[in-house]
Amino acid sequence: MGKPLTKTKIIQITSGRGPAECCWVVAQILKQFLEAVKDNGIDYKILQREKGIENMTLQSVTIQLKGKSLNVFLSQWIGTIQWIGISKFRPNHKRKNWFVGLYEVSKSEQFEILEKDITYQATKSSGPGGQHVNKVSSAIRAIHQPTKTQVLVMDSRSQHQNRKIAKTRLQEKVTELQLDALKSGIKNQWKNHLSIERGNPVQVFKGSDFKKNVVVKDFKKQRYALKNELRNQLNT
């Protein structure tokens, strides 16, 4: 059986049409979610925050995750999340149950550049080293043809080493461009999740301390995700 593959996913926590209380819940869920992410050895990057009207609240937050077995981890989070508690903004409000959503954002761009899309050009190095460094075309210019992004590397006297460094730096540069495009595309994506399902929450929290409520529930969704993860590993 092969090792689990490292994957990249984008998720979003949103209050939908919810009031300030739901925006407060989004901010609290973000803390809980990031703790779970770190505990599972998953890398994350916050791409977008949409602030709520009240201080310390969020209408939505979008996060990039990178790690192994993401499907299994996210199967415990994707869906409706419930908080049971008294509103800090309207203490006399009768409502005690508040709901937010956690969704996966589909991405159309590939975050991994392909070798066939890179053009390498050897060129003479410049800078410290006098005439010696200019005698050999050791510097490498790498161009990512789909985006026309390019980098010039002359760190080493070895053309092979500069080629490796160039690919890494090109990957970083292209990824940043893709993330910038993604940010602008998802800035208001929380509006697409205006209707949040109130039943069958995947996570339930209680009280002002946001203590996790243990719920006896069917773990069919988690088992299904695990089976898919194992099937994918066997096929690699």
N, C-alpha and C positions, 0 to 999 in steps of 0.2 A: 504493500500500500504506500503510495507516495505521500509526501508531506503536504499539509494544507497550503493552498496557494495564498499569497498576499494579494488582497483585493483593495480597491478604492470605492467607497460609497459616499453619497451625499445624503444627509438626513436633515429634516426640519422639524422643529418643535413650534407649534402654532396655537394661538388662542382662538383662531377663527373669528367668529362674530362675538366672542365672549367679552364680558365687561372687564373692568379694572382688576377684579378678583382673579379672572382667568389669566390675565397678563402677569399677575404676581405669581400664579402657579407655574407659568412658563419659566420664569426666572428661577424658581425653586427646583423645578424639574431639571433645568440645565445643570445645576450644581450636582444633583444626584446622578444624572446621566454621565457627566464627565468623570465623577469618582469611579463609576462602574467601568467606564472606558479605560481609565488608567489602571485599575485593578486587573483588567484583562489584557494588559500589554498592548493596547491599541493606540496608534498615533492619531492625533486629531488636530484640526485647524479650523477656527471659527471664521467662516466666510462672510457672514452677514448678520447684523443685528437690527431689528426694527423695534425701537423703543416704544413703551406704552406711555399713556398720558401721565400716570402717577410715577413718582420716583421709584427706582429699583424694580421696575416692571418691564416686561418685554412682550410685544405683540407676537414676535416670531424670532427665531434664531436658526441659522443654517450652518451646519458643521460638516466638514470633510473628515471621513474616517479612513484609516489605512491600517490593515492588519490581516490576520488569519482567522478563519472561521467566523467571519462577520455575519453570515446568515444566521448562524446559531445564536450569536450574541444578540442580534437585532430582533430575533423572533420573540424575545422577552420584553421588547420595548415598543415595537411598531404597532400602532393602533391608538385607542383611546386611553388616556390616563386620567384617573379620578382623584380629586382631593376632597376629603370630608373635613370641614372646619368652618369656623365663624369668620365672616369677612372682617378684615382689619380696616377696611375703608367705610363699611356700613355695618357696625356691630349689631344693630337691631334688625338687620335683614333676615327674613325667615329662611332663606335658602341656605342649605348646609352642604350641598353637593355641587362641585364645580368640575368641569371637564375641559381638557385640552387634547390636542392630537400630536402624535409623533409619526412622521411619514418619511418614506424614502423618496428622494428627488431623482427623477430619471435624468441622465446626462447623455447628451448626444456626442460629446467630444471624447476622444480617447486621450487618457492622461499619460500613456506610454508611447513614446515615439518609436517608429520602426526603422531598423537599419537601412532598409531599401529606400527610405525617404530622405536619407542624409547624403549630401555630396561633400566629399573631403577634397581640399586643395592644399598642396604643399607650397610653402612660401618661405623666403629667407627671414630669419629672426632678426630683430633689431633690439637696440638697448645695450646694457652693460655686456662687456665681453670683447669689445673691439672688433678687429677684422676677423678673428677666429669664428665668432658666432655667426657671421654673415656668409661664410664660405659654404655652409651646408643649408639646404632648404628643410630645416627641421620644424619650423613653425607650421601649425595646421589651422586652416580656416574650415569650419564645419557649417554647412548651410542646411537647414530643415526646409525642404522644397515646398511642402504644403502651406507653410506659414511665412516662408522667406526669412525666417529668423536665422541669424548667424552669430558665431563666436570665433574669436581668434585666440589661439593658445600658443604660447612660446615659453612655457614654464620649464621645459626640459630640453636637453640637447638631443634627446631621443624622439624621433618622429612618431614611433609607435606609442610611446608614453603620452605624447601630446595629443595623439588621436583619441586615446582612452579618456583623457581629461576633457577634451573637446566635447565628446558625446555626453558626458555627465553634465557639463555646464549647459549644453544645448537643451538637455532634458529639463533642467531647472528653469531655463528661460522660457521654453515653450509651455511648461506647466503653469508658470506665472501668467502668461498670456491667456491661457485657457481658463484659469481661475478668475481673471478679471472679466472675461466674457461671461462666465457663469454667474458672477456676482450681479452684473447688470441684468441678466436674464431672470434671476430669482428674487430680485429686490422686493417685489410685491407678490411673490408666489403664495404667501400665506392666504391671500384673498381667494385662491382656488380651493381652499379647504374651509369654506364658510360653514358648511354643515358637518358638525362633528357628531359621530354616533355616540349616544349616551349609554348604551348597554354594553355589557361584557367587557369591562376595562381590562387591559393587560397588566396594569399596575394600579395600586390603590395606596394613597398616603393619607394620614390623619393628623389633625391638630396643628397648632402654630409651630411645633418643632418638626413638622413634616416627617413624622415617623412612619415607616413603611408598614402597611397593614398586611398581615399574612392571610391570604385567601386560598381556600381549597378550591382548585379549579382543574379543568381538563387541560393537560399539557400536550394535546394532539398537535397543536401548531408547532411547538418546539421540537417534537419528535419528527414531524414531517420535514422541518428545516434541517435537522441533523441527518436524516436519511439522504436528503439531496446533497448535503455537503460531502458525505461519505461516498456517494455515487460519483460526484464530480472528481473526487480524489482518485478513485479507482480507474476513471477514464483518462487520467493524465499520464 
